Every structure is written in structure tokens, then in C-alpha cells.
Amino acid sequence: MPRFAVLAVAGALSAVLALSGCGGDSSGGAAAPGTLRVDSASEPQDLDPLAYNTSTQLRLTYALYDTLLENRGGGQVGPQLADLPVVSADGRTYTFKLRAGVKFHQGQDLTSADVKFTYETIMNPKDPKAGSIWRSTLAAVAGVAAPDPLTVVFTLKTPYEPMAANFAIIPILSASTPYEPRATYATTENGSGPFRLAKWDRGRQISLTRNDAYFQGAPKLDQVVIATVKDETTRITNLVNGTTQISADLPPAQVPQVKGKNGIVVGEPPSSAIQMFIYPDLKDGATADVHFRKAMALALNRQKIVDDVFRGTAVPVNTGLPQGAPAFDAAVGQKYGGAPRIDEAKAELAQSSYKGEELALALSPESYTKDAATIIQQSLQAVGIKVRLEVQEENVYFGKLLTNNFGDLLLTTLPTGNNPNHSGYGIYADKSTTNFNKVADPKMQQLLDAAVGTTDPAAAKAGWSAVQQYDTETAYVVPVVTRHYLEAVSGQVKGHTTAANGSLGNLLQVTVS
């Protein structure tokens, strides 16, 4: 039977975030008492809580919406919309009792019908190509029942040990409104979370106001302002002079500039896992050739990226499973190591269909992403692969990523955490929305299903080791590093702990002096 690590019930884990997209700089005066200001490099593409899982999107999602269980970090979960579930002896049935009296922001009661609607919307999308980013999270779920307004019953295809953590991820939507991906909630929301959307001034800021009717009590903050500040120097200045209280997704190079100044602390949760990958186009050309992909994987100077770009806040990784995952097999997962293996890379390249053509590597505009891409470009050039860097605004970049229309190569970072369902299964599974380059390999799917479909730790570890081994043989995705999430927090902020998923955690108890 699955076990739950539970902490004492405290405030809900809600999150407000700095968001990633495009926009100008906003650097107004100091925030008023009761206002938490968060500076972000950019803004989101839209507000759909089921469409994206970037850390920037998750922060906003978990401020506006609730989940069945609360993610309390380090693999621990606790009650939120529901009490901890009753799990059947065979590990295939999870029964939840919902809290009574919870309401959506538009006034509807939150019931089991809404939970069933949300989960079935994710599991059975009208258009699989536009399905929810969370679809792979529910791969083990066979069905959802709502026998009464406050009871939800999940039936699993097979027992799955990490399932409890997955119930702390899915934001619950209202069944009263038909859901259309990236349309229904593109510019609005109807969650049940501790904050409501007040205004989205595109290119400048997103303003949230507290939900006085929140079922766990109103937040202590009056509002949260998420400002779009593209310039890194301005973000540092705002934090040091007290204009802003949190600088989200802090570039590692900025840590020495802010840490310790005016009481500023830098949060770096050790359990956080944000993975950097190169996605090759698998449809045609050299990137569809396994020898070429293996040549890339062998050529990368991952250690230089760890040292020069992430300043020791990352580790080299050679497979889709991060080093912190319970089932990580170091002998396989560190097969290529951190240093480039030039001779082996050249040998693989010689067997490939690559003819010396220049390939485009698409990337988003963050400074650390551009710095990492430059090292990747140099690494590939050292073995004879020509790469051109194409920096794109995030709204363009994510649009191409989500539609598998990114050209030759794409460099991206994903906040997978250490749950193998997201970091391993989600990247390669046939029906996963995070299978961005559309891997379709029956053997890989068989290995994934075997790894997921067991609650025996030894069998799971063996299963994921087999997945990792096949991962290195096929190189459908080229992993680069796994890094920690970083944020800088002003000494004005009390009651806040940096969360591994990039959220602001415990937002109910946060105050600004």
C-alpha cells in the first residue's frame, strides 16, 4: 500500500509567480504595506492552468487554483481540498473525501463533479495535440467516479507508488464552464485558490487580490503584483532598494550581487529539479539519425556549463531521469559524465548522415540559457557539428515547442521535479503532452509501463534502470544538466520558504514589512 509522508496541517501551499513570456520593464516605487511584489523576466503566454508546466506558470496556477492534496516539498503531501485518501489493499483504489463549503471565485460550490470533470478533461482531451501538460501524470489512472458530492474515487490500471504526489499537482476547474485549451482561461480564471485575478496589464504586470472567502482563511497579504522586468540589472536594483520583495528564477550569476545585502536571502531548495534538454527534430534530417544524436550527447561539455553558467547549482545529467529521482541509476545516468568524449563523439558522427550542414538551435532569451547554448555550440563545433543559435521570445519559442515545430534543435528547461512520472515517463510516453518531439517507440513505451506499473521499490528501480539504459542507446532527447531553482527574497518578507517547484509556498502566512 502506498505510504504518505505527512506534516502537520498548516496553511495551504499556494503560489504566486513571476511569469515567462514577453514584455517591457516595470520598476515603480516601493510596494505598499500588504502588497508583495515579485519581479519576473517576462510574462506568461496565457493563463490556462492545464496547458503549461513551466515554473513561471505553476506559480500563478497555484495562487489561483487548489489541488486535492497539498505539495509540501521533499515528496511530502498533506490535505488541501480533500483529506488524505483511503487506499485499497491492492493499491489500485484511492478514495477522497472533499472539504465541504469550498467555493470557486465565481461563486459555484466545488464538488466531486468538478474533480471528475477536471481529471477526465486531462485524461481524454478532444484534441490530443492540444491536450493538457499533465496528461502523462495520470497515465496510471483508469477511471474517476463521483458517488456523492463530497466523495471522489480513483481506480488505477496498476498500483503506482508516486500517485499521491500526482494528486498534489492537478488544479481543479469548475465543471460549470466547458473547457477549451488555451481559450477558456487564456485571460481569465475561476479557481478556488487564496488569490483572485484582479488585472493583467500585458507587458507590465499581473495583479492578484486576496480571496477573503478562502476556505482556509483569507491570506494576510492584500495583493500580489507580478511585474515584468526584462532587464537583469533593474531586477537587482529593485530588490536591493526595496521596490520588489522577490526576484523569481534568479540567474546564478546574480547570486553574489544580492546575497546578504539588506537582509536578502537566496533560496535554493535541494529537492528542486529543473532539467535542461536539447530536443532534436525526429521527423527527418541528421537530427533523426541516432548516431548523430549520440554524437551530440557525447560531445557536450556539461561540466563547463555546471561551473561557468550555473556556478555549482547544477549537476551533469545523461538521461531523462534527474539525479535526485529515487530510481536514478548512477551507473547509467552518468554514463557520459560531465567532460566531453571527443573521440567517441567523432566516431558516432562518422556513422551518421550528417554532411556538414549548419543546424539551428532555438532557445529562449534568459541569460543563463544563452550562456549554456554558447557552450553547447562550442562543444558541437569541436567535433565538427555546425550550429547556429536562434534566440526567440518565449511566446514564439513555447508555441513552437508545444506544436513540435521548432526546426532542427531546441534547448529548453523543464521543472520536472524528482518524480519519474514527469521526468522519465512524461518525456517519452506515446500520449504524453511533454513528449515534445513525438517519440513513438513501442519498446520505450513497454519499458516505461513496466517501470510505472509496480509498487515494489526494487522492481521500480530495475525498471527505471532499463529505461535509462535504452535512453542512452536511442538519445531521443539529449539531457544537459539538472539545476536547482533559485530566487532572491528581501528581508521585508516574513513567513516565506522557497519551494522546490518554483512557487512561493505558504502564501497564506506571508507578510511584508
Residue, then its C-alpha position, 0 to 999 in steps of 0.5 A: m500500500p502506498r505510504f504518505a509522508v505527512l506534516a502537520v496541517a498548516g496553511a495551504l501551499s499556494a503560489v504566486l509567480a513571476l511569469s515567462g513570456c514577453g514584455g517591457d520593464s516595470s520598476g515603480g516605487a516601493a510596494a505598499p504595506g500588504t502588497l508583495r511584489v515579485d519581479s519576473a523576466s517576462e510574462p506568461q503566454d496565457l493563463d490556462p492552468l492545464a496547458y503549461n508546466t513551466s515554473t513561471q506558470l505553476r506559480l500563478t496556477y497555484a495562487l489561483y487554483d487548489t489541488l486535492l492534496e497539498n505539495r509540501g516539498g521533499g515528496q511530502v503531501g498533506p490535505q488541501l481540498a480533500d483529506l488524505p485518501v483511503v487506499s485499497a489493499d491492492g493499491r489500485t483504489y484511492t478514495f477522497k473525501l472533499r472539504a465541504g463549503v469550498k467555493f470557486h471565485q465565481g461563486q459555484d460550490l466545488t464538488s466531486a463533479d468538478v474533480k471528475f470533470t477536471y481529471e477526465t478533461i486531462m485524461n481524454p482531451k478532444d484534441p490530443k495535440a492540444g491536450s493538457i501538460w499533465r496528461s502523462t501524470l495520470a497515465a496510471v489512472a483508469g477511471v474517476a467516479a463521483p458517488d456523492p458530492l463530497t466523495v471522489v474515487f480513483t481506480l488505477k490500471t496498476p498500483y503506482e507508488p508516486m500517485a499521491a504526489n500526482f494528486a498534489i499537482i492537478p488544479i481543479l476547474s469548475a465543471s460549470t464552464p466547458y473547457e477549451p485549451r488555451a481559450t477558456y482561461a487564456t485571460t481569465e480564471n475561476g479557481s478556488g485558490p487564496f488569490r483572485l485575478a484582479k488585472w493583467d496589464r500585458g507587458r507590465q504586470i499581473s495583479l492578484t487580490r486576496n480571496d477573503a472567502y478562502f476556505q482556509g482563511a483569507p491570506k494576510l497579504d492584500q495583493v500580489v503584483i507580478a511585474t515584468v522586468k526584462d532587464e537583469t540589472t533593474r531586477i537587482t536594483n529593485l530588490v536591493n532598494g526595496t521596490t520588489q520583495i522577490s526576484a523569481d528564477l534568479p540567474p546564478a550569476q546574480v547570486p553574489q550581487v544580492k546575497g546578504k545585502n539588506g537582509i536578502v536571502v537566496g533560496e535554493p531548495p535541494s529537492s528542486a529539479i529543473q532539467m535542461f534538454i536539447y530536443p532534436d527534430l525526429k521527423d527527418g534530417a541528421t537530427a533523426d539519425v541516432h548516431f548523430r544524436k549520440a554524437m551530440a550527447l557525447a560531445l557536450n561539455r556539461q561540466k563547463i556549463v555546471d561551473d561557468v553558467f550555473r556556478g555549482t547549482a547544477v549537476p551533469v545529467n545523461t538521461g531523462l531521469p534527474q539525479g535526485a529521482p529515487a530510481f536514478d541509476a548512477a551507473v547509467g545516468q552518468k554514463y557520459g559524465g560531465a567532460p566531453r568524449i571527443d573521440e567517441a563523439k567523432a566516431e558516432l558522427a562518422q556513422s551518421s548522415y550528417k554532411g556538414e550542414e549548419l543546424a539551428l538551435a532555438l532557445s529562449p532569451e534568459s541569460y543563463t540559457k544563452d550562456a549554456a547554448t554558447i557552450i553547447q555550440q562550442s562543444l558541437q563545433a569541436v567535433g565538427i557539428k555546425v550550429r547556429l543559435e536562434v534566440q526567440e521570445e518565449n511566446v514564439y519559442f513555447g508555441k513552437l515547442l508545444t506544436n513540435n515545430f521548432g526546426d532542427l534543435l531546441l534547448t529548453t528547461l523543464p521543472t520536472g521535479n524528482n518524480p519519474n512520472h514527469s521526468g522519465y515517463g512524461i518525456y517519452a510516453d506515446k500520449s504524453t503532452t511533454n513528449f515534445n518531439k513525438v517519440a513513438d517507440p513501442k519498446m520505450q513505451q513497454l519499458l516505461d509501463a513496466a517501470v510505472g506499473t509496480t509498487d515494489p521499490a526494487a522492481a521500480k528501480a530495475g525498471w527505471s534502470a532499463v529505461q535509462q539504459y535504452d535512453t542512452e542507446t536511442a538519445y531521443v532527447v539529449p539531457v544537459v544538466t539538472r539545476h536547482y531553482l533559485e530566487a532572491v527574497s528581501g528581508q521585508v518578507k516574513g513567513h516565506t520558504t522557497a519551494a522546490n517547484g518554483s512557487l512561493g509556498n505558504l502564501l497564506q502566512v506571508t507578510v511584508s514589512 
